[in-house]
Amino acid sequence: MSWLALNGRVIIVTGGSSGIGQSIVENLLVNEAIVINFDLKENSAIQDENYFFYPTDVSNKKQVDQQVNQVFDKFRRIDGLVNNAGIALPGMLVNPDGSGKHQLTEEMFDRSIDVNQKSVFLMSQAVASKMIKNKSGVIINMSTESAHEGSIGQGFYVGTKGAINSMTVTWSKELGKHNIRVLAVAPGIMEETALRSAAYEETLAFVRGTTVEKLRQNYQKATSIPLGRAGKLSEVAEVVSFYLSDHASYVSGIITNIAGGKSRG
Ligand SMILES: NC(=O)c1ccc[n+]([C@@H]2O[C@H](COP(=O)([O-])OP(=O)(O)OC[C@H]3O[C@@H](n4cnc5c(N)ncnc54)[C@H](O)[C@@H]3O)[C@@H](O)[C@H]2O)c1
Protein backbone atom coordinates (compact mmCIF):
# COMPACT_ATOMS: atom_id res chain seq x y z
CA MET A 1 0.00 0.00 0.00
CA SER A 2 1.43 3.36 -1.03
CA TRP A 3 1.44 6.35 1.39
CA LEU A 4 -1.59 7.90 -0.33
CA ALA A 5 -3.49 4.60 -0.04
CA LEU A 6 -5.30 5.11 -3.35
CA ASN A 7 -4.85 1.42 -4.19
CA GLY A 8 -7.99 0.07 -5.88
CA ARG A 9 -9.83 3.39 -5.75
CA VAL A 10 -11.89 3.95 -8.92
CA ILE A 11 -11.14 7.38 -10.34
CA ILE A 12 -12.40 9.00 -13.56
CA VAL A 13 -10.12 11.62 -15.16
CA THR A 14 -11.50 13.67 -18.07
CA GLY A 15 -9.08 14.77 -20.77
CA GLY A 16 -6.53 12.24 -19.54
CA SER A 17 -4.88 11.63 -22.92
CA SER A 18 -2.73 14.76 -22.97
CA GLY A 19 -0.91 17.34 -20.85
CA ILE A 20 -1.97 17.80 -17.23
CA GLY A 21 -4.63 15.09 -17.49
CA GLN A 22 -2.11 12.51 -18.70
CA SER A 23 0.21 13.43 -15.85
CA ILE A 24 -2.67 12.94 -13.37
CA VAL A 25 -3.52 9.55 -14.91
CA GLU A 26 0.12 8.43 -14.65
CA ASN A 27 0.48 9.62 -11.04
CA LEU A 28 -2.71 7.79 -10.02
CA LEU A 29 -1.52 4.60 -11.75
CA VAL A 30 1.77 4.77 -9.83
CA ASN A 31 -0.40 4.94 -6.72
CA GLU A 32 -2.21 1.79 -7.94
CA ALA A 33 -5.61 3.42 -8.41
CA ILE A 34 -8.00 2.14 -11.10
CA VAL A 35 -8.04 4.98 -13.61
CA ILE A 36 -10.69 5.60 -16.25
CA ASN A 37 -9.86 8.21 -18.88
CA PHE A 38 -12.80 10.02 -20.54
CA ASP A 39 -11.32 11.74 -23.58
CA LEU A 40 -12.14 12.27 -27.26
CA LYS A 41 -8.98 10.51 -28.34
CA GLU A 42 -6.92 7.62 -26.99
CA ASN A 43 -3.27 7.90 -25.97
CA SER A 44 -1.72 4.52 -26.69
CA ALA A 45 1.41 5.44 -24.70
CA ILE A 46 -0.54 4.89 -21.46
CA GLN A 47 -0.31 1.17 -20.73
CA ASP A 48 -1.32 -0.31 -17.38
CA GLU A 49 -3.60 -3.12 -16.27
CA ASN A 50 -5.46 -0.62 -14.06
CA TYR A 51 -6.02 1.84 -16.92
CA PHE A 52 -9.24 2.04 -18.96
CA PHE A 53 -10.08 4.37 -21.84
CA TYR A 54 -13.74 5.31 -22.37
CA PRO A 55 -14.11 7.51 -25.49
CA THR A 56 -16.37 10.37 -24.43
CA ASP A 57 -17.21 13.91 -25.44
CA VAL A 58 -17.69 15.31 -21.94
CA SER A 59 -19.81 18.17 -23.27
CA ASN A 60 -22.43 15.67 -24.50
CA LYS A 61 -24.98 14.65 -21.83
CA LYS A 62 -26.02 11.42 -23.51
CA GLN A 63 -22.43 10.21 -23.83
CA VAL A 64 -21.53 11.29 -20.29
CA ASP A 65 -24.52 9.52 -18.71
CA GLN A 66 -23.94 6.36 -20.76
CA GLN A 67 -20.23 6.13 -19.96
CA VAL A 68 -20.61 6.93 -16.25
CA ASN A 69 -23.27 4.19 -16.02
CA GLN A 70 -20.88 1.77 -17.76
CA VAL A 71 -18.12 2.55 -15.25
CA PHE A 72 -20.47 2.12 -12.30
CA ASP A 73 -21.88 -1.15 -13.67
CA LYS A 74 -18.34 -2.52 -14.10
CA PHE A 75 -16.74 -1.38 -10.82
CA ARG A 76 -19.82 -0.84 -8.59
CA ARG A 77 -18.23 2.31 -7.21
CA ILE A 78 -16.70 5.62 -8.25
CA ASP A 79 -14.38 7.11 -5.63
CA GLY A 80 -13.02 10.11 -7.49
CA LEU A 81 -13.65 12.39 -10.44
CA VAL A 82 -11.14 14.83 -11.91
CA ASN A 83 -12.85 17.28 -14.26
CA ASN A 84 -9.72 18.20 -16.22
CA ALA A 85 -10.77 18.36 -19.91
CA GLY A 86 -10.66 21.89 -21.21
CA ILE A 87 -9.92 24.15 -24.16
CA ALA A 88 -8.54 27.68 -24.40
CA LEU A 89 -9.95 29.82 -27.24
CA PRO A 90 -8.22 33.20 -27.07
CA GLY A 91 -9.42 36.51 -28.47
CA MET A 92 -10.10 40.15 -27.61
CA LEU A 93 -13.51 41.66 -26.91
CA VAL A 94 -13.11 44.40 -29.55
CA ASN A 95 -10.34 44.77 -32.13
CA PRO A 96 -9.93 48.54 -32.46
CA ASP A 97 -8.71 48.25 -36.09
CA GLY A 98 -12.31 47.31 -37.01
CA SER A 99 -11.29 44.16 -38.92
CA GLY A 100 -12.89 41.79 -36.43
CA LYS A 101 -9.73 39.65 -36.58
CA HIS A 102 -8.78 37.93 -33.31
CA GLN A 103 -12.10 38.99 -31.79
CA LEU A 104 -14.16 36.68 -29.61
CA THR A 105 -17.24 35.24 -31.35
CA GLU A 106 -20.57 33.78 -30.28
CA GLU A 107 -19.46 30.38 -31.59
CA MET A 108 -16.31 30.50 -29.44
CA PHE A 109 -18.42 31.48 -26.44
CA ASP A 110 -20.76 28.50 -26.86
CA ARG A 111 -17.87 26.08 -27.41
CA SER A 112 -15.95 27.39 -24.37
CA ILE A 113 -19.02 27.08 -22.14
CA ASP A 114 -19.80 23.58 -23.46
CA VAL A 115 -16.35 22.06 -23.06
CA ASN A 116 -15.06 23.92 -19.99
CA GLN A 117 -18.16 24.54 -17.93
CA LYS A 118 -21.13 22.42 -19.02
CA SER A 119 -18.92 19.30 -18.97
CA VAL A 120 -18.15 19.92 -15.29
CA PHE A 121 -21.87 20.09 -14.54
CA LEU A 122 -22.71 16.99 -16.61
CA MET A 123 -19.86 14.87 -15.23
CA SER A 124 -20.33 16.02 -11.63
CA GLN A 125 -24.08 15.36 -11.68
CA ALA A 126 -23.72 11.91 -13.24
CA VAL A 127 -20.88 10.85 -10.92
CA ALA A 128 -22.16 12.46 -7.69
CA SER A 129 -25.45 10.57 -8.08
CA LYS A 130 -23.38 7.36 -7.86
CA MET A 131 -21.09 8.62 -5.07
CA ILE A 132 -24.13 9.47 -2.95
CA LYS A 133 -25.09 5.78 -2.96
CA ASN A 134 -21.72 4.92 -1.37
CA LYS A 135 -21.70 8.00 0.92
CA SER A 136 -18.18 8.82 -0.19
CA GLY A 137 -16.29 10.57 -2.98
CA VAL A 138 -14.05 13.39 -4.13
CA ILE A 139 -14.58 15.71 -7.12
CA ILE A 140 -11.69 17.88 -8.28
CA ASN A 141 -12.22 20.59 -10.91
CA MET A 142 -9.39 22.00 -13.02
CA SER A 143 -9.47 25.78 -12.82
CA THR A 144 -6.71 28.26 -13.59
CA GLU A 145 -4.85 30.79 -11.46
CA SER A 146 -5.73 33.47 -14.03
CA ALA A 147 -9.44 33.14 -13.15
CA HIS A 148 -8.81 35.20 -10.02
CA GLU A 149 -7.29 38.23 -11.72
CA GLY A 150 -8.23 38.02 -15.40
CA SER A 151 -5.86 37.48 -18.31
CA ILE A 152 -5.63 39.66 -21.42
CA GLY A 153 -6.96 37.81 -24.48
CA GLN A 154 -8.58 35.05 -22.45
CA GLY A 155 -11.98 36.46 -21.52
CA PHE A 156 -13.99 33.31 -22.27
CA TYR A 157 -11.37 30.92 -20.90
CA VAL A 158 -11.02 32.61 -17.51
CA GLY A 159 -14.77 33.28 -17.49
CA THR A 160 -15.57 29.58 -17.65
CA LYS A 161 -12.95 28.83 -14.99
CA GLY A 162 -14.38 31.52 -12.70
CA ALA A 163 -17.75 29.81 -13.08
CA ILE A 164 -16.15 26.49 -12.18
CA ASN A 165 -14.72 28.04 -9.01
CA SER A 166 -18.18 29.19 -7.92
CA MET A 167 -19.78 25.82 -8.74
CA THR A 168 -17.01 24.06 -6.78
CA VAL A 169 -17.70 26.00 -3.59
CA THR A 170 -21.49 25.65 -3.98
CA TRP A 171 -21.45 21.90 -4.62
CA SER A 172 -19.03 21.31 -1.74
CA LYS A 173 -21.74 22.86 0.48
CA GLU A 174 -24.49 20.72 -1.06
CA LEU A 175 -22.60 17.42 -1.08
CA GLY A 176 -20.72 17.64 2.23
CA LYS A 177 -23.54 15.93 4.09
CA HIS A 178 -23.05 12.90 1.81
CA ASN A 179 -19.33 12.76 2.65
CA ILE A 180 -18.39 14.01 -0.81
CA ARG A 181 -15.63 16.60 -1.01
CA VAL A 182 -15.50 19.08 -3.92
CA LEU A 183 -12.32 21.03 -4.66
CA ALA A 184 -10.62 22.92 -7.45
CA VAL A 185 -6.97 23.29 -8.33
CA ALA A 186 -5.75 26.31 -10.25
CA PRO A 187 -2.47 25.88 -12.15
CA GLY A 188 -0.52 28.95 -13.25
CA ILE A 189 2.11 29.02 -16.00
CA MET A 190 3.05 25.42 -16.73
CA GLU A 191 5.46 23.61 -19.02
CA GLU A 192 4.02 23.49 -22.53
CA THR A 193 1.00 21.31 -23.40
CA ALA A 194 -1.21 20.94 -26.49
CA LEU A 195 -3.34 23.80 -25.12
CA ARG A 196 -0.69 26.26 -26.36
CA SER A 197 -1.19 25.71 -30.11
CA ALA A 198 0.32 27.90 -32.85
CA ALA A 199 -3.05 29.61 -33.48
CA TYR A 200 -3.46 30.19 -29.74
CA GLU A 201 -0.04 31.84 -29.46
CA GLU A 202 -0.59 33.97 -32.57
CA THR A 203 -3.87 35.41 -31.29
CA LEU A 204 -2.56 35.95 -27.76
CA ALA A 205 0.52 37.75 -29.10
CA PHE A 206 -1.65 39.99 -31.29
CA VAL A 207 -4.05 40.87 -28.48
CA ARG A 208 -1.14 41.63 -26.12
CA GLY A 209 0.61 43.77 -28.72
CA THR A 210 3.69 41.56 -28.83
CA THR A 211 5.22 38.78 -30.94
CA VAL A 212 4.98 35.03 -30.49
CA GLU A 213 8.73 34.95 -29.79
CA LYS A 214 8.47 37.56 -27.03
CA LEU A 215 5.42 35.79 -25.60
CA ARG A 216 7.45 32.58 -25.34
CA GLN A 217 10.45 34.44 -23.88
CA ASN A 218 8.17 35.89 -21.20
CA TYR A 219 6.99 32.40 -20.25
CA GLN A 220 10.62 31.31 -19.99
CA LYS A 221 11.79 34.38 -18.03
CA ALA A 222 8.95 33.78 -15.59
CA THR A 223 9.39 37.21 -14.01
CA SER A 224 5.81 37.16 -12.70
CA ILE A 225 6.42 33.90 -10.84
CA PRO A 226 8.00 34.15 -7.36
CA LEU A 227 9.53 30.66 -7.69
CA GLY A 228 11.10 31.85 -10.96
CA ARG A 229 10.08 29.01 -13.26
CA ALA A 230 7.13 27.39 -15.01
CA GLY A 231 5.44 24.53 -13.17
CA LYS A 232 5.85 20.87 -14.07
CA LEU A 233 2.71 18.97 -14.99
CA SER A 234 3.65 16.42 -12.33
CA GLU A 235 3.45 19.20 -9.72
CA VAL A 236 -0.27 19.51 -10.47
CA ALA A 237 -0.73 15.74 -10.48
CA GLU A 238 0.89 15.38 -7.03
CA VAL A 239 -1.58 17.83 -5.48
CA VAL A 240 -4.55 16.21 -7.22
CA SER A 241 -3.59 12.73 -5.97
CA PHE A 242 -3.14 14.09 -2.43
CA TYR A 243 -6.57 15.76 -2.50
CA LEU A 244 -8.15 12.53 -3.79
CA SER A 245 -6.65 10.65 -0.86
CA ASP A 246 -7.93 10.37 2.70
CA HIS A 247 -4.95 12.46 3.84
CA ALA A 248 -7.08 15.42 2.69
CA SER A 249 -10.28 14.11 4.32
CA TYR A 250 -11.18 17.46 5.93
CA VAL A 251 -10.36 19.62 2.91
CA SER A 252 -13.30 20.71 0.74
CA GLY A 253 -14.75 23.80 -0.94
CA ILE A 254 -11.46 25.51 -1.74
CA ILE A 255 -9.56 26.51 -4.86
CA THR A 256 -5.84 25.83 -4.53
CA ASN A 257 -3.38 27.76 -6.69
CA ILE A 258 -0.54 25.65 -8.05
CA ALA A 259 1.32 28.58 -9.51
CA GLY A 260 4.69 29.03 -7.82
CA GLY A 261 3.37 31.95 -5.80
CA LYS A 262 2.07 33.84 -8.87
CA SER A 263 -1.10 35.73 -8.07
CA ARG A 264 -1.70 38.02 -11.02
CA GLY A 265 -2.91 36.82 -14.44
N1 LIG B 1 -1.52 24.05 -19.54
C1 LIG B 1 -1.66 25.04 -18.71
O1 LIG B 1 -0.77 25.90 -18.61
C2 LIG B 1 -2.87 25.16 -17.84
C3 LIG B 1 -2.92 26.13 -16.85
C4 LIG B 1 -4.05 26.24 -16.05
C5 LIG B 1 -5.11 25.38 -16.24
N2 LIG B 1 -5.06 24.43 -17.21
C6 LIG B 1 -6.21 23.52 -17.38
O2 LIG B 1 -5.78 22.19 -17.33
C7 LIG B 1 -6.64 21.37 -18.11
C8 LIG B 1 -5.82 20.53 -19.07
O3 LIG B 1 -5.10 21.38 -19.94
P1 LIG B 1 -3.83 20.91 -20.76
O4 LIG B 1 -2.93 22.07 -20.81
O5 LIG B 1 -3.32 19.62 -20.23
O6 LIG B 1 -4.49 20.74 -22.22
P2 LIG B 1 -4.31 19.62 -23.35
O7 LIG B 1 -4.88 20.26 -24.57
O8 LIG B 1 -2.93 19.11 -23.38
O9 LIG B 1 -5.27 18.44 -22.85
C9 LIG B 1 -6.68 18.58 -22.82
C10 LIG B 1 -7.31 17.21 -23.05
O10 LIG B 1 -8.74 17.39 -22.97
C11 LIG B 1 -9.33 16.64 -24.03
N3 LIG B 1 -10.62 17.20 -24.39
C12 LIG B 1 -10.88 18.40 -24.98
N4 LIG B 1 -12.19 18.53 -25.22
C13 LIG B 1 -12.78 17.40 -24.76
C14 LIG B 1 -14.12 16.94 -24.74
N5 LIG B 1 -15.13 17.66 -25.24
N6 LIG B 1 -14.37 15.71 -24.20
C15 LIG B 1 -13.36 14.96 -23.71
N7 LIG B 1 -12.07 15.35 -23.70
C16 LIG B 1 -11.79 16.55 -24.23
C17 LIG B 1 -8.33 16.73 -25.17
O11 LIG B 1 -8.53 15.71 -26.13
C18 LIG B 1 -7.00 16.61 -24.44
O12 LIG B 1 -6.59 15.27 -24.30
C19 LIG B 1 -7.62 22.32 -18.82
O13 LIG B 1 -8.84 22.35 -18.11
C20 LIG B 1 -6.91 23.65 -18.73
O14 LIG B 1 -7.81 24.72 -18.73
C21 LIG B 1 -3.96 24.30 -18.02
The ligand as a MOL file (V3000), in Angstrom:
LIG
                    3D

  0  0  0     0  0            999 V3000
M  V30 BEGIN CTAB
M  V30 COUNTS 44 48 0 0 0
M  V30 BEGIN ATOM
M  V30 1 N -1.5180 24.0470 -19.5350 0
M  V30 2 C -1.6570 25.0420 -18.7110 0
M  V30 3 O -0.7740 25.9020 -18.6090 0
M  V30 4 C -2.8660 25.1550 -17.8450 0
M  V30 5 C -2.9190 26.1330 -16.8460 0
M  V30 6 C -4.0500 26.2380 -16.0490 0
M  V30 7 C -5.1060 25.3750 -16.2390 0
M  V30 8 N -5.0560 24.4250 -17.2120 0 CHG=1
M  V30 9 C -6.2130 23.5230 -17.3810 0
M  V30 10 O -5.7750 22.1880 -17.3320 0
M  V30 11 C -6.6450 21.3680 -18.1150 0
M  V30 12 C -5.8200 20.5270 -19.0670 0
M  V30 13 O -5.1050 21.3840 -19.9410 0
M  V30 14 P -3.8320 20.9050 -20.7580 0
M  V30 15 O -2.9280 22.0650 -20.8110 0
M  V30 16 O -3.3250 19.6190 -20.2330 0 CHG=-1
M  V30 17 O -4.4940 20.7380 -22.2220 0
M  V30 18 P -4.3120 19.6230 -23.3520 0
M  V30 19 O -4.8790 20.2560 -24.5690 0
M  V30 20 O -2.9250 19.1120 -23.3820 0
M  V30 21 O -5.2730 18.4440 -22.8520 0
M  V30 22 C -6.6750 18.5770 -22.8240 0
M  V30 23 C -7.3080 17.2130 -23.0470 0
M  V30 24 O -8.7370 17.3900 -22.9680 0
M  V30 25 C -9.3280 16.6350 -24.0260 0
M  V30 26 N -10.6200 17.2010 -24.3880 0
M  V30 27 C -10.8760 18.4020 -24.9780 0
M  V30 28 N -12.1860 18.5280 -25.2160 0
M  V30 29 C -12.7830 17.4000 -24.7600 0
M  V30 30 C -14.1250 16.9360 -24.7420 0
M  V30 31 N -15.1330 17.6640 -25.2360 0
M  V30 32 N -14.3680 15.7130 -24.2030 0
M  V30 33 C -13.3590 14.9600 -23.7060 0
M  V30 34 N -12.0730 15.3510 -23.7000 0
M  V30 35 C -11.7900 16.5510 -24.2280 0
M  V30 36 C -8.3260 16.7310 -25.1700 0
M  V30 37 O -8.5300 15.7110 -26.1270 0
M  V30 38 C -6.9980 16.6120 -24.4360 0
M  V30 39 O -6.5890 15.2700 -24.3010 0
M  V30 40 C -7.6180 22.3190 -18.8170 0
M  V30 41 O -8.8400 22.3450 -18.1090 0
M  V30 42 C -6.9100 23.6520 -18.7250 0
M  V30 43 O -7.8120 24.7170 -18.7340 0
M  V30 44 C -3.9640 24.3000 -18.0230 0
M  V30 END ATOM
M  V30 BEGIN BOND
M  V30 1 1 1 2
M  V30 2 2 2 3
M  V30 3 1 2 4
M  V30 4 1 4 5
M  V30 5 2 4 44
M  V30 6 2 5 6
M  V30 7 1 6 7
M  V30 8 2 7 8
M  V30 9 1 8 9
M  V30 10 1 8 44
M  V30 11 1 9 10
M  V30 12 1 9 42
M  V30 13 1 10 11
M  V30 14 1 11 12
M  V30 15 1 11 40
M  V30 16 1 12 13
M  V30 17 1 13 14
M  V30 18 2 14 15
M  V30 19 1 14 16
M  V30 20 1 14 17
M  V30 21 1 17 18
M  V30 22 2 18 19
M  V30 23 1 18 20
M  V30 24 1 18 21
M  V30 25 1 21 22
M  V30 26 1 22 23
M  V30 27 1 23 24
M  V30 28 1 23 38
M  V30 29 1 24 25
M  V30 30 1 25 26
M  V30 31 1 25 36
M  V30 32 1 26 27
M  V30 33 1 26 35
M  V30 34 2 27 28
M  V30 35 1 28 29
M  V30 36 1 29 30
M  V30 37 2 29 35
M  V30 38 1 30 31
M  V30 39 2 30 32
M  V30 40 1 32 33
M  V30 41 2 33 34
M  V30 42 1 34 35
M  V30 43 1 36 37
M  V30 44 1 36 38
M  V30 45 1 38 39
M  V30 46 1 40 41
M  V30 47 1 40 42
M  V30 48 1 42 43
M  V30 END BOND
M  V30 END CTAB
M  END
